[in-house]
Amino acid sequence: MVNAVHEVLSVSTCGIWAVKGEELVRIAYVYDHGEVRLPPYGERGIIAHAVREKRPI
């Protein structure tokens, strides 16, 4: 699914992540610019927003 989104929408970054306790678990992702580090908690960022809201984005 991640590869299809990457190809069809021509996005450079997309992924599926899950929160397990205090840990952010990468299920699948595509990132054209090397390794990605996303903080699961904090004020900024789409991952932190999804964790705060407890819903997918």
PEHUMO-V18176 format. One line per field, one symbol per residue. phi: phi as a letter, one per 40 degrees, with the letter a starting at -180 (. if undefined). A space follows every 10 residues. Layout:
BEGIN
phi = ???
END
This chain:
BEGIN
phi = .ccccdcccf ccbaabbbcb gcbcbccaab acbgcbbbcc bicbhccccc cccfacb
END
